[in-house]
């Protein structure tokens, strides 16, 4: 595990389930799905294509603060669009840079117009921590003479 590993590696370790909503869905229904699945964002798909991302942040900043009601507002009205996404070959480090620069917490992974998955900031942090732990373990083994080879 390294920072130069691709996000494809992270997706292989995650559940293959993708949670999405249509742009014409009510915000209330999207929030209900997010609460039920314990997730912070949903892909917004139209005819199988990624058209946006709907997150808790969108709800808080674009619905609640604008006095809109979740049962009378469509996801399309407040979703983040166009969706920022990456290819599966994008490195963990590049994803971290994109998330930091764009101030986002979820990044869809798309290949040939097909959504393969979503990586969250939490997924990337776990990967980085594991990579650092692996490096520390290798260095410890080398220092104590237990390094293989």
C-alpha positions as CSV (number, residue, x, y, z in Angstrom):
1,X,0.0,0.0,0.0
2,X,1.5,3.3,-1.1
3,X,0.4,6.8,-2.0
4,X,1.1,6.0,-5.7
5,X,-1.4,3.1,-5.6
6,X,-4.5,3.6,-7.8
7,X,-8.0,4.1,-6.4
8,X,-8.8,0.8,-8.2
9,X,-7.0,-0.9,-5.4
10,X,-9.2,0.8,-2.8
11,X,-12.3,-0.1,-4.8
12,X,-11.3,-3.8,-4.7
13,X,-11.5,-3.7,-0.9
14,X,-14.9,-2.0,-0.7
15,X,-18.3,-3.4,-1.1
16,X,-19.4,-3.3,-4.7
17,X,-22.8,-1.7,-3.8
18,X,-23.4,1.7,-5.3
19,X,-26.1,3.9,-3.8
20,X,-27.7,6.4,-6.2
21,X,-30.7,8.5,-6.7
22,X,-32.3,10.1,-9.8
23,X,-32.2,13.9,-10.3
24,X,-36.0,14.0,-10.1
25,X,-36.1,12.3,-6.7
26,X,-37.2,14.3,-3.7
27,X,-34.5,15.4,-1.4
28,X,-36.3,13.8,1.5
29,X,-36.1,10.4,-0.1
30,X,-32.4,10.9,-0.8
31,X,-31.8,11.8,2.8
32,X,-33.8,8.8,4.0
33,X,-31.5,6.5,1.8
34,X,-28.4,8.1,3.2
35,X,-29.6,7.7,6.8
36,X,-30.6,4.1,6.2
37,X,-27.3,3.2,4.5
38,X,-25.2,5.3,6.9
39,X,-23.5,7.2,4.0
40,X,-22.8,10.8,3.5
41,X,-23.4,11.1,-0.3
42,X,-25.3,9.6,-3.1
43,X,-24.5,9.4,-6.8
44,X,-27.0,11.2,-9.0
45,X,-27.6,9.1,-12.1
46,X,-29.7,9.8,-15.1
47,X,-30.2,6.9,-17.6
48,X,-27.1,5.3,-15.9
49,X,-24.9,8.3,-16.4
50,X,-23.3,10.3,-13.6
51,X,-24.9,13.8,-13.6
52,X,-24.1,15.0,-10.1
53,X,-23.4,14.1,-6.5
54,X,-25.8,14.8,-3.6
55,X,-24.3,15.1,-0.1
56,X,-25.2,16.1,3.4
57,X,-23.4,19.4,2.7
58,X,-25.7,20.1,-0.3
59,X,-28.7,19.5,1.9
60,X,-27.5,21.7,4.7
61,X,-26.3,24.6,2.5
62,X,-28.7,24.6,-0.4
63,X,-31.9,23.3,1.2
64,X,-32.1,24.2,4.8
65,X,-30.3,27.5,4.6
66,X,-32.5,28.6,1.6
67,X,-35.7,27.7,3.4
68,X,-36.5,24.9,1.0
69,X,-38.4,21.8,2.2
70,X,-37.0,18.4,1.5
71,X,-40.3,17.0,0.5
72,X,-40.9,19.6,-2.1
73,X,-37.4,20.0,-3.6
74,X,-35.9,17.8,-6.2
75,X,-32.3,16.5,-5.9
76,X,-31.5,18.2,-9.2
77,X,-32.1,21.6,-7.6
78,X,-29.4,21.3,-5.0
79,X,-27.0,18.5,-6.1
80,X,-23.4,19.3,-6.9
81,X,-22.9,19.4,-10.6
82,X,-21.0,18.7,-12.7
83,X,-19.7,15.9,-10.5
84,X,-16.0,15.9,-10.0
85,X,-14.7,12.4,-10.6
86,X,-11.5,10.4,-11.3
87,X,-10.4,7.5,-13.4
88,X,-9.5,4.2,-11.7
89,X,-5.8,4.8,-12.4
90,X,-5.8,8.0,-10.4
91,X,-3.4,7.6,-7.4
92,X,-4.4,8.0,-3.8
93,X,-2.2,11.0,-3.5
94,X,-3.8,12.7,-6.5
95,X,-7.3,12.0,-5.1
96,X,-6.2,13.6,-1.8
97,X,-5.1,16.7,-3.7
98,X,-8.3,16.9,-5.6
99,X,-10.4,16.5,-2.5
100,X,-8.4,19.1,-0.7
101,X,-8.4,21.6,-3.6
102,X,-12.1,21.1,-4.4
103,X,-13.1,20.9,-0.7
104,X,-15.1,17.7,-1.3
105,X,-15.4,14.4,0.7
106,X,-16.6,12.0,-1.9
107,X,-15.1,11.2,-5.3
108,X,-16.8,9.0,-7.9
109,X,-14.5,6.7,-9.9
110,X,-15.6,6.5,-13.5
111,X,-14.3,4.5,-16.5
112,X,-15.8,4.8,-20.0
113,X,-18.9,6.7,-18.6
114,X,-19.5,3.8,-16.1
115,X,-19.4,4.5,-12.4
116,X,-17.2,1.9,-10.8
117,X,-17.5,3.2,-7.2
118,X,-17.0,6.1,-4.8
119,X,-14.0,6.8,-2.6
120,X,-14.5,8.9,0.5
121,X,-11.9,10.9,2.4
122,X,-12.2,8.2,5.0
123,X,-11.3,5.5,2.5
124,X,-8.2,7.5,1.5
125,X,-7.1,8.2,5.1
126,X,-7.4,4.5,6.0
127,X,-5.3,3.5,3.0
128,X,-2.6,6.1,3.9
129,X,-2.6,4.9,7.5
130,X,-2.2,1.3,6.4
131,X,0.6,2.3,4.0
132,X,2.4,4.1,6.8
133,X,2.0,1.2,9.2
134,X,3.3,-1.2,6.6
135,X,6.4,1.0,6.1
136,X,7.0,1.3,9.8
137,X,6.7,-2.5,10.2
138,X,9.2,-3.1,7.4
139,X,11.6,-0.5,8.9
140,X,11.2,-2.1,12.4
141,X,11.9,-5.5,10.9
142,X,15.0,-4.2,9.1
143,X,16.4,-2.5,12.3
144,X,15.8,-5.5,14.5
145,X,17.3,-7.9,11.9
146,X,14.0,-9.6,11.1
147,X,13.8,-8.1,7.6
148,X,13.3,-10.8,5.0
149,X,16.0,-11.4,2.5
